[in-house]
Amino acid sequence: MTTNSKNPQELYRSQQNPLSKLVNILSVYDPVDLLAAVSGLQLMPENAERAIRFEVLAHAIASINSKGFGNKTRANLKQLQKICNDSSSLESFISMEDPFANPFTEAFTFYGGSYIVFPGIAEESTFIWRQLINAIFFDPNPFPNYQFETKARQLFLAVLALSDEIACRAGLERGIEPISAPRENVVIPSSQRLVQLKKAVSFSHSELSNLLTTRNLPSSALEELILPLGTVSLANYQVDNGELLVSPIMRTADRFIVAIPGMLLSAARNELIRVAIEYGVKDELVARYTDAVWRTVFDSMGYIDNHLTSVQLPNIPDIPHFQEAIFGFDTDKVAYVTLVVDSLNEYDVRDPFGKWPTDDIATQLEERIQEIYEYAFTRLTGINEVLFLLVTQSFGRWQILGFNQLPKVQPFLSLSLTASALETITLLEFGQPLVLWKYAWASWRLEQQAQVISMGELNKFHLYWKNKHSFYFSDDSRPNMIVADVSGSGELYRELFRKLDRHAVLPYNQGYVTEIISRFRTRQVPIYFPKSLLSRVPQPLALLVEQGKRILISNNPY
């Protein structure tokens, strides 16, 4: 006779859990070694589009408590191949895997220079990090809570140091692109390469401590991102809401394993918000983040020569964390640009990719758009067309803005973009003042003729962009439905990263960090200038030529 310590309800839930069978399959293997292998496989660009199944496997392994079971078998290459590709328990999760929408590795600038990070499958993770850093550390006014600022700096530096060390151990440089192979099998490398990848994500206690202390960081800097192996619960697991998305580092008896390297940035962002709530500075953080994002909107409009006008808009609405302005881009055309930022209301730190509630905001925006439409055509002389550009930016949560009461005029030209997407488009279309207006017109015409299905405006813009700035596809009969490729946004992001090669250098005056981009939009010609020169704010001129580790500086970038 056998007994089970679970009560009947718990036993029923465990039997219904789709991962319970997977856990049983994996339980015969050494969980420490298997977790290191699954994590290491994530460092291969060939496996970028297998992120969902790796996350599922990592959660399953992290739930296995190995105490009392003695030594277990290490999975060999053949067994690892079967675990990753042949398990029926993974079938439903494999179907959820989408094209990889980010660079595989990216250079990130912070104190100390340039760090290699793994953006993972989280949308806009590096853009959000940049704005958080600008909000906390580079705002003209120091952050009012020094303890929070210190915790934030330690957290960011620790995560960047850890990520950079993983990339260095794995032999990965900045700007590596994912290798697209939708729904294909996980690629298993040679045993020698796999050993290297497992070592890249595994740190002894002394190694992790040294990594932090050599940068004057406390050993506690990463503690909220760490969980003991065997303590992860699968009871309510979902692919967008698992414990490793909050704490992607596992602690074993003698080492730490970074179970999901592509979640380090998002987990740190979530931890920062948790600390802000704990310290009572959430509203201050959101206000500064809004200002930082609004500055990127100004820069983005400047990249395409859309200039701020002196128009004073009436009756500023009471919308939380809202900004608005009128930009001119032609003699008779203006763009009304709004920004709404996530206020972090109802934020759940256990669900870092949850929903940003926007129902009330949508209603208020509709009223404001109607008011500005009437104002523009009755009070502004010489204006024949207005483009309504509705910009949003979250901290990582998803949102839907649905409008039912927009001005009933034809055509009503409007675009809804995140601040990150706006930056991508305007940097790609640098110096083209009419690009957003032409795209909005083309989109409006297209939607009069066909149903357009697109997961985000950036995917639709990619369709327009790759077709030479047109939705005219062929001389065949017009389609009545068009579906934008979900990989479109990723192609645009990577095209931009190929052109800019954004990273940081330490110039001759040590102690300062300069973020630079490619002068000729290719790494093949290693001539760079500070990214700040693209801003419409006057900056000192400099030209940097990379020669190995040496940086040469000239006074004239042209």
C-alpha positions as CSV (number, residue, x, y, z in Angstrom):
1,M,0.0,0.0,0.0
2,T,1.3,3.5,-0.9
3,T,0.4,6.8,0.6
4,N,0.6,10.4,-0.7
5,S,1.1,13.4,1.5
6,K,-1.1,15.6,-0.8
7,N,-4.7,16.1,0.0
8,P,-7.2,15.1,-2.7
9,Q,-7.6,18.6,-4.1
10,E,-3.8,19.1,-4.4
11,L,-3.4,15.6,-6.0
12,Y,-6.1,16.4,-8.5
13,R,-4.5,19.7,-9.5
14,S,-1.1,18.1,-9.9
15,Q,-2.6,15.4,-12.2
16,Q,-4.3,18.1,-14.3
17,N,-1.1,20.3,-14.5
18,P,0.3,19.9,-18.1
19,L,3.8,20.0,-16.7
20,S,3.4,17.2,-14.2
21,K,4.2,14.6,-16.8
22,L,7.2,16.6,-17.9
23,V,8.5,16.8,-14.3
24,N,8.2,13.0,-14.0
25,I,10.3,12.6,-17.2
26,L,13.0,15.1,-16.0
27,S,13.1,13.8,-12.4
28,V,15.5,10.9,-13.4
29,Y,18.2,13.4,-14.3
30,D,20.6,15.5,-12.2
31,P,18.5,18.7,-12.0
32,V,21.6,21.0,-11.5
33,D,23.3,19.7,-14.6
34,L,20.1,19.6,-16.6
35,L,19.2,23.2,-15.7
36,A,22.7,24.4,-16.6
37,A,22.3,22.6,-20.0
38,V,18.9,24.1,-20.7
39,S,20.1,27.5,-19.7
40,G,23.3,27.2,-21.8
41,L,21.3,26.2,-24.9
42,Q,19.6,29.6,-24.7
43,L,22.9,31.2,-25.4
44,M,22.9,29.9,-29.0
45,P,21.3,32.3,-31.6
46,E,20.2,29.2,-33.5
47,N,17.8,28.5,-30.5
48,A,16.5,32.0,-30.1
49,E,13.0,31.2,-31.3
50,R,12.7,28.2,-28.9
51,A,12.5,30.5,-25.9
52,I,9.1,29.4,-24.8
53,R,10.0,25.7,-24.5
54,F,13.2,26.6,-22.7
55,E,11.3,28.6,-20.2
56,V,8.9,25.7,-19.7
57,L,11.7,23.3,-19.2
58,A,13.5,25.6,-16.8
59,H,10.4,26.0,-14.7
60,A,9.9,22.2,-14.6
61,I,13.5,21.5,-13.6
62,A,13.5,24.3,-11.0
63,S,10.5,22.6,-9.3
64,I,12.3,19.4,-8.8
65,N,13.6,18.9,-5.2
66,S,16.6,16.6,-5.5
67,K,17.2,16.2,-1.8
68,G,17.4,12.6,-0.6
69,F,17.6,11.1,-4.0
70,G,21.4,10.6,-4.1
71,N,23.3,11.0,-7.4
72,K,21.4,11.1,-10.6
73,T,22.3,10.6,-14.2
74,R,23.5,13.5,-16.3
75,A,21.6,13.8,-19.5
76,N,23.8,13.0,-22.6
77,L,23.5,14.8,-25.9
78,K,21.0,12.3,-27.3
79,Q,18.9,12.4,-24.1
80,L,19.0,16.2,-24.2
81,Q,17.9,16.2,-27.8
82,K,14.9,14.1,-26.9
83,I,14.0,16.2,-23.8
84,C,14.0,19.4,-25.8
85,N,12.3,18.2,-29.0
86,D,10.4,14.9,-28.5
87,S,8.5,15.4,-25.3
88,S,4.7,15.3,-25.9
89,S,4.4,17.5,-22.8
90,L,5.9,20.4,-24.8
91,E,3.7,20.3,-27.8
92,S,1.2,22.8,-26.7
93,F,4.0,25.2,-25.7
94,I,5.9,24.9,-28.9
95,S,2.9,26.1,-30.8
96,M,3.2,29.4,-28.9
97,E,6.7,30.2,-30.1
98,D,6.9,33.3,-32.2
99,P,9.6,34.9,-34.3
100,F,12.3,36.5,-32.2
101,A,11.7,40.2,-32.1
102,N,14.9,41.6,-30.8
103,P,18.7,41.4,-31.4
104,F,20.1,38.3,-29.8
105,T,22.7,40.3,-28.0
106,E,22.8,44.1,-27.5
107,A,25.3,46.6,-26.1
108,F,24.0,48.6,-23.2
109,T,25.5,51.8,-21.8
110,F,25.8,52.5,-18.1
111,Y,28.4,53.5,-15.5
112,G,31.6,51.8,-16.4
113,G,31.1,51.5,-20.2
114,S,29.3,49.1,-22.5
115,Y,27.8,45.8,-21.3
116,I,26.4,42.9,-23.4
117,V,22.9,42.0,-22.5
118,F,20.3,39.5,-23.7
119,P,17.0,41.3,-24.6
120,G,15.2,37.9,-24.7
121,I,11.6,37.7,-26.0
122,A,10.3,40.6,-23.8
123,E,9.2,43.5,-25.9
124,E,11.2,46.8,-25.6
125,S,13.2,45.5,-22.6
126,T,16.3,47.6,-23.4
127,F,14.3,50.7,-24.3
128,I,12.5,50.5,-21.0
129,W,15.8,50.1,-19.1
130,R,17.3,53.1,-20.8
131,Q,14.4,55.3,-19.8
132,L,14.5,54.0,-16.2
133,I,18.1,54.8,-16.1
134,N,17.6,58.3,-17.5
135,A,14.7,58.8,-15.1
136,I,16.7,57.8,-12.0
137,F,20.3,58.8,-12.7
138,F,20.3,61.4,-15.5
139,D,17.4,63.7,-14.7
140,P,18.5,67.3,-14.1
141,N,17.3,67.0,-10.5
142,P,18.7,64.3,-8.3
143,F,16.3,61.5,-7.3
144,P,14.8,62.7,-3.9
145,N,15.2,59.3,-2.2
146,Y,19.0,58.4,-2.0
147,Q,18.4,55.0,-0.6
148,F,16.2,54.0,-3.5
149,E,18.7,55.5,-6.0
150,T,21.5,53.5,-4.4
151,K,19.5,50.2,-4.5
152,A,18.6,50.9,-8.2
153,R,22.2,51.6,-9.1
154,Q,23.4,48.4,-7.4
155,L,20.7,46.3,-9.0
156,F,21.3,47.6,-12.5
157,L,25.1,47.3,-12.2
158,A,24.9,43.8,-10.8
159,V,22.6,42.6,-13.6
160,L,24.7,44.2,-16.3
161,A,27.9,42.7,-14.8
162,L,26.3,39.3,-14.6
163,S,24.9,39.4,-18.2
164,D,28.2,40.7,-19.6
165,E,30.1,37.9,-17.8
166,I,27.8,35.3,-19.3
167,A,28.3,36.7,-22.8
168,C,32.1,36.9,-22.3
169,R,32.3,33.2,-21.1
170,A,30.1,32.1,-24.0
171,G,32.2,34.0,-26.5
172,L,29.3,36.3,-27.6
173,E,29.8,39.8,-28.7
174,R,27.4,42.7,-29.2
175,G,24.9,42.8,-32.1
176,I,24.5,39.1,-32.7
177,E,21.3,38.4,-34.6
178,P,19.0,35.5,-33.9
179,I,18.9,32.7,-36.5
180,S,15.3,32.3,-37.6
181,A,13.9,28.8,-37.8
182,P,10.2,28.8,-36.7
183,R,9.0,25.7,-34.9
184,E,12.2,23.8,-35.7
185,N,14.0,21.5,-33.2
186,V,16.4,22.8,-30.6
187,V,20.0,22.7,-31.9
188,I,22.2,20.7,-29.6
189,P,25.9,21.6,-30.0
190,S,29.0,19.5,-29.6
191,S,29.8,18.2,-26.1
192,Q,32.7,20.6,-25.8
193,R,30.6,23.6,-26.7
194,L,27.8,22.5,-24.4
195,V,30.3,22.3,-21.5
196,Q,31.4,25.9,-22.3
197,L,27.8,27.1,-22.4
198,K,26.9,25.4,-19.1
199,K,29.9,27.0,-17.5
200,A,28.8,30.4,-18.9
201,V,25.6,30.3,-16.8
202,S,27.0,28.6,-13.7
203,F,28.7,30.5,-10.9
204,S,30.2,29.2,-7.7
205,H,29.3,31.2,-4.7
206,S,32.7,32.7,-4.6
207,E,32.6,33.5,-8.3
208,L,29.4,35.4,-8.0
209,S,30.6,37.2,-4.9
210,N,33.8,38.3,-6.6
211,L,31.9,39.5,-9.6
212,L,30.0,41.8,-7.4
213,T,32.6,42.9,-4.8
214,T,35.2,43.8,-7.5
215,R,32.6,46.4,-8.6
216,N,31.9,47.6,-5.0
217,L,28.5,46.0,-5.0
218,P,27.0,44.2,-2.0
219,S,26.4,40.5,-2.3
220,S,22.7,41.2,-1.6
221,A,22.4,43.2,-4.9
222,L,20.8,40.2,-6.7
223,E,19.1,38.4,-3.8
224,E,15.5,39.2,-4.9
225,L,16.3,37.6,-8.3
226,I,17.4,34.3,-6.8
227,L,15.3,31.3,-5.7
228,P,16.5,28.0,-4.2
229,L,16.4,25.1,-6.7
230,G,13.4,22.8,-6.0
231,T,11.1,25.6,-4.6
232,V,9.4,26.8,-7.8
233,S,5.7,26.0,-7.9
234,L,4.0,24.9,-11.1
235,A,0.5,25.0,-9.6
236,N,-0.6,28.1,-11.6
237,Y,2.1,28.2,-14.2
238,Q,1.5,30.1,-17.4
239,V,4.0,31.0,-20.1
240,D,3.7,34.8,-19.3
241,N,3.5,34.4,-15.5
242,G,6.0,32.0,-13.9
243,E,8.3,32.4,-10.9
244,L,11.4,32.3,-13.0
245,L,10.3,35.4,-14.9
246,V,10.5,37.3,-11.5
247,S,13.6,35.4,-10.2
248,P,15.5,33.8,-13.1
249,I,18.6,32.8,-11.0
250,M,18.6,29.4,-9.2
251,R,20.7,28.7,-6.1
252,T,21.9,25.2,-5.5
253,A,24.1,23.8,-2.7
254,D,27.3,25.0,-4.3
255,R,26.5,27.3,-7.2
256,F,24.1,29.7,-8.9
257,I,22.6,29.0,-12.3
258,V,21.1,31.8,-14.5
259,A,18.1,29.7,-15.6
260,I,16.7,32.2,-18.2
261,P,19.4,34.7,-19.3
262,G,16.9,36.5,-21.5
263,M,14.8,37.4,-18.5
264,L,17.5,39.2,-16.4
265,L,16.5,42.7,-17.7
266,S,12.8,42.2,-17.2
267,A,13.2,40.6,-13.8
268,A,15.4,43.6,-12.7
269,R,12.9,46.0,-14.1
270,N,10.2,44.3,-12.0
271,E,12.3,44.3,-8.9
272,L,13.0,48.0,-9.3
273,I,9.3,48.7,-9.4
274,R,8.8,46.5,-6.3
275,V,11.5,48.5,-4.5
276,A,9.9,51.8,-5.6
277,I,6.6,50.7,-4.2
278,E,8.3,49.6,-0.9
279,Y,10.1,52.9,-0.6
280,G,7.0,54.9,-1.4
281,V,8.5,56.5,-4.5
282,K,6.4,54.9,-7.2
283,D,4.7,58.1,-8.3
284,E,8.0,59.9,-8.4
285,L,9.5,57.1,-10.5
286,V,6.6,57.2,-12.9
287,A,6.7,61.0,-13.2
288,R,10.4,60.9,-14.0
289,Y,10.0,58.0,-16.4
290,T,7.3,60.0,-18.2
291,D,9.7,62.9,-18.6
292,A,12.4,60.6,-19.9
293,V,10.1,59.0,-22.5
294,W,8.7,62.4,-23.5
295,R,12.3,63.5,-24.3
296,T,12.7,60.5,-26.6
297,V,9.5,61.5,-28.4
298,F,10.9,65.0,-28.9
299,D,14.1,63.4,-30.3
300,S,12.2,61.0,-32.5
301,M,10.2,63.8,-34.1
302,G,13.4,65.7,-34.5
303,Y,15.0,62.8,-36.4
304,I,12.5,63.3,-39.2
305,D,12.6,67.1,-39.0
306,N,9.3,67.6,-37.3
307,H,9.7,70.7,-35.1
308,L,7.9,71.8,-32.0
309,T,5.6,74.7,-32.6
310,S,4.6,77.5,-30.3
311,V,0.9,76.6,-30.3
312,Q,-0.6,76.8,-26.8
313,L,-3.2,74.0,-26.4
314,P,-6.3,74.7,-24.4
315,N,-7.6,73.2,-21.2
316,I,-4.9,70.5,-20.4
317,P,-6.9,67.3,-19.6
318,D,-6.6,65.6,-16.2
319,I,-5.0,62.4,-17.6
320,P,-2.4,60.8,-15.4
321,H,1.2,61.0,-16.7
322,F,0.1,62.7,-19.9
323,Q,2.0,65.0,-22.3
324,E,1.0,66.6,-25.6
325,A,2.4,69.0,-28.1
326,I,1.9,70.2,-31.7
327,F,4.8,69.6,-34.2
328,G,5.0,71.1,-37.7
329,F,6.3,69.1,-40.6
330,D,5.0,71.0,-43.7
331,T,3.6,74.5,-44.4
332,D,0.0,73.4,-43.9
333,K,0.4,70.2,-41.9
334,V,0.9,69.5,-38.2
335,A,1.1,66.5,-35.9
336,Y,-0.8,66.5,-32.6
337,V,1.4,64.2,-30.5
338,T,0.3,62.8,-27.1
339,L,2.1,60.5,-24.7
340,V,0.5,58.4,-22.0
341,V,2.6,56.4,-19.6
342,D,1.7,53.5,-17.4
343,S,0.9,54.9,-13.9
344,L,1.7,51.4,-12.4
345,N,-1.7,51.4,-10.7
346,E,-2.8,47.8,-9.8
347,Y,0.8,46.6,-10.5
348,D,1.4,43.0,-9.4
349,V,5.1,42.3,-8.8
350,R,4.3,38.6,-9.2
351,D,3.0,39.2,-12.7
352,P,5.6,41.5,-14.5
353,F,3.9,41.1,-17.9
354,G,0.4,41.7,-16.7
355,K,-2.2,44.1,-18.1
356,W,-2.0,47.9,-17.9
357,P,-5.7,48.9,-17.3
358,T,-6.4,51.7,-19.8
359,D,-10.2,51.9,-20.2
360,D,-10.6,55.3,-18.5
361,I,-7.6,56.6,-20.3
362,A,-9.1,55.7,-23.7
363,T,-12.3,57.6,-22.9
364,Q,-10.4,60.7,-21.8
365,L,-8.2,60.5,-24.9
366,E,-11.2,60.3,-27.2
367,E,-12.6,63.5,-25.7
368,R,-9.2,65.3,-26.0
369,I,-8.8,64.2,-29.6
370,Q,-12.2,65.6,-30.5
371,E,-11.4,68.8,-28.7
372,I,-8.1,69.3,-30.5
373,Y,-9.5,68.4,-33.9
374,E,-12.1,71.2,-33.6
375,Y,-9.5,73.6,-32.2
376,A,-7.0,72.9,-35.0
377,F,-9.4,73.6,-37.8
378,T,-11.1,76.6,-36.2
379,R,-8.2,78.4,-34.3
380,L,-5.0,77.5,-36.2
381,T,-4.7,79.5,-39.5
382,G,-3.3,77.9,-42.6
383,I,-3.6,74.3,-41.3
384,N,-5.2,71.9,-43.8
385,E,-4.3,68.6,-42.3
386,V,-3.6,67.2,-38.8
387,L,-2.0,63.9,-38.0
388,F,-3.0,62.5,-34.6
389,L,0.0,60.6,-33.2
390,L,-1.0,58.7,-30.0
391,V,2.1,57.4,-28.2
392,T,2.0,55.1,-25.2
393,Q,4.8,53.5,-23.2
394,S,4.5,50.9,-20.4
395,F,7.0,49.5,-18.0
396,G,6.6,46.1,-19.6
397,R,2.9,45.5,-19.1
398,W,0.6,45.0,-22.2
399,Q,-2.3,47.3,-23.0
400,I,-5.0,47.8,-25.5
401,L,-6.4,51.3,-26.3
402,G,-9.8,50.9,-27.9
403,F,-11.6,54.0,-29.4
404,N,-15.2,54.3,-30.4
405,Q,-15.8,58.0,-30.5
406,L,-13.1,59.5,-32.7
407,P,-14.0,62.3,-35.1
408,K,-16.3,61.0,-37.8
409,V,-14.5,62.6,-40.7
410,Q,-12.9,61.2,-43.8
411,P,-10.0,60.9,-43.8
412,F,-9.1,60.9,-40.1
413,L,-5.3,60.3,-40.0
414,S,-4.1,58.7,-36.8
415,L,-1.4,56.4,-35.6
416,S,-0.9,54.6,-32.3
417,L,2.7,53.7,-31.5
418,T,4.8,53.0,-28.4
419,A,7.6,55.5,-27.9
420,S,10.0,52.7,-28.6
421,A,8.4,51.9,-32.0
422,L,8.3,55.6,-32.8
423,E,12.0,55.9,-32.2
424,T,12.7,52.8,-34.4
425,I,10.7,54.2,-37.3
426,T,12.1,57.7,-37.1
427,L,15.7,56.6,-36.8
428,L,15.3,54.3,-39.8
429,E,13.6,57.1,-41.8
430,F,16.0,59.8,-40.6
431,G,15.5,63.2,-42.3
432,Q,12.2,62.4,-43.9
433,P,9.6,64.9,-42.6
434,L,6.6,63.4,-44.3
435,V,7.2,59.8,-43.5
436,L,4.6,59.4,-40.7
437,W,2.0,61.4,-42.7
438,K,2.5,59.4,-45.9
439,Y,2.3,56.2,-43.9
440,A,-0.9,57.3,-42.2
441,W,-2.4,58.2,-45.5
442,A,-1.4,54.9,-47.0
443,S,-2.8,53.0,-44.0
444,W,-6.1,54.8,-44.2
445,R,-6.5,54.1,-47.9
446,L,-5.6,50.4,-47.3
447,E,-8.2,50.1,-44.5
448,Q,-10.9,51.4,-46.9
449,Q,-10.3,48.5,-49.2
450,A,-9.3,45.6,-47.0
451,Q,-9.4,44.3,-43.4
452,V,-6.0,44.6,-41.9
453,I,-4.8,42.3,-39.1
454,S,-1.6,43.3,-37.4
455,M,-0.2,42.6,-34.0
456,G,1.0,46.2,-33.4
457,E,1.5,49.2,-35.6
458,L,5.2,48.3,-36.1
459,N,4.4,45.1,-37.9
460,K,2.1,46.9,-40.3
461,F,4.7,49.6,-40.9
462,H,7.2,46.9,-41.8
463,L,4.8,45.7,-44.5
464,Y,4.8,49.2,-45.9
465,W,8.5,49.7,-45.4
466,K,9.7,46.5,-47.1
467,N,7.4,47.2,-50.0
468,K,9.2,50.4,-50.8
469,H,6.9,52.6,-48.7
470,S,3.7,51.4,-50.3
471,F,0.8,49.0,-49.8
472,Y,0.6,48.4,-53.5
473,F,1.6,44.7,-53.7
474,S,0.9,43.7,-57.3
475,D,-1.3,44.2,-60.4
476,D,-3.5,41.3,-59.3
477,S,-7.0,41.8,-57.9
478,R,-7.1,43.7,-54.6
479,P,-7.1,41.5,-51.5
480,N,-9.9,41.9,-49.0
481,M,-7.8,40.9,-46.1
482,I,-4.2,41.5,-45.3
483,V,-2.3,40.0,-42.4
484,A,1.0,41.6,-41.3
485,D,3.8,39.2,-40.5
486,V,4.4,39.0,-36.7
487,S,8.1,39.0,-37.4
488,G,8.0,42.5,-39.0
489,S,8.8,44.5,-35.9
490,G,11.8,42.2,-35.2
491,E,13.2,42.8,-38.7
492,L,12.9,46.6,-38.2
493,Y,14.6,46.5,-34.8
494,R,17.5,44.4,-36.2
495,E,17.8,46.5,-39.3
496,L,18.2,49.6,-37.1
497,F,20.8,47.8,-34.9
498,R,22.8,46.8,-37.9
499,K,22.9,50.4,-39.1
500,L,23.6,52.1,-35.8
501,D,25.8,49.5,-34.0
502,R,25.0,51.4,-30.8
503,H,27.5,50.9,-28.0
504,A,29.7,52.8,-25.5
505,V,33.3,53.7,-25.4
506,L,35.7,55.2,-22.8
507,P,37.3,58.2,-24.5
508,Y,40.6,59.8,-23.6
509,N,39.1,61.6,-20.6
510,Q,38.7,58.5,-18.4
511,G,35.7,58.6,-16.1
512,Y,33.3,59.6,-18.9
513,V,31.3,57.2,-21.1
514,T,30.2,58.1,-24.6
515,E,27.5,56.2,-26.4
516,I,28.3,56.1,-30.1
517,I,26.7,55.0,-33.4
518,S,28.0,54.3,-36.8
519,R,28.7,57.3,-39.0
520,F,28.1,55.4,-42.3
521,R,25.4,53.0,-40.9
522,T,27.6,49.9,-41.2
523,R,30.1,48.1,-38.9
524,Q,32.2,47.5,-42.0
525,V,33.4,51.2,-41.8
526,P,34.4,51.6,-38.1
527,I,33.8,55.3,-37.9
528,Y,31.5,56.5,-35.1
529,F,30.1,59.6,-33.6
530,P,28.2,60.3,-30.3
531,K,24.5,59.4,-30.6
532,S,23.7,62.6,-28.9
533,L,24.5,64.5,-32.1
534,L,21.3,63.1,-33.6
535,S,19.4,65.1,-31.0
536,R,18.0,68.5,-31.9
537,V,19.7,69.8,-28.7
538,P,23.1,71.4,-29.6
539,Q,26.0,69.1,-28.7
540,P,29.8,69.3,-29.0
541,L,31.0,67.6,-32.2
542,A,33.3,64.6,-32.1
543,L,34.3,61.7,-34.4
544,L,35.5,58.4,-33.0
545,V,37.4,55.8,-35.1
546,E,37.7,52.4,-33.5
547,Q,41.1,50.7,-34.0
548,G,41.1,47.7,-31.8
549,K,40.8,48.9,-28.2
550,R,42.0,52.4,-29.2
551,I,39.6,55.3,-29.7
552,L,40.8,58.2,-31.9
553,I,38.8,61.5,-31.6
554,S,38.5,64.1,-34.3
555,N,36.7,67.5,-34.2
556,N,34.7,67.1,-37.4
557,P,32.2,64.2,-38.0
558,Y,31.6,65.2,-41.6
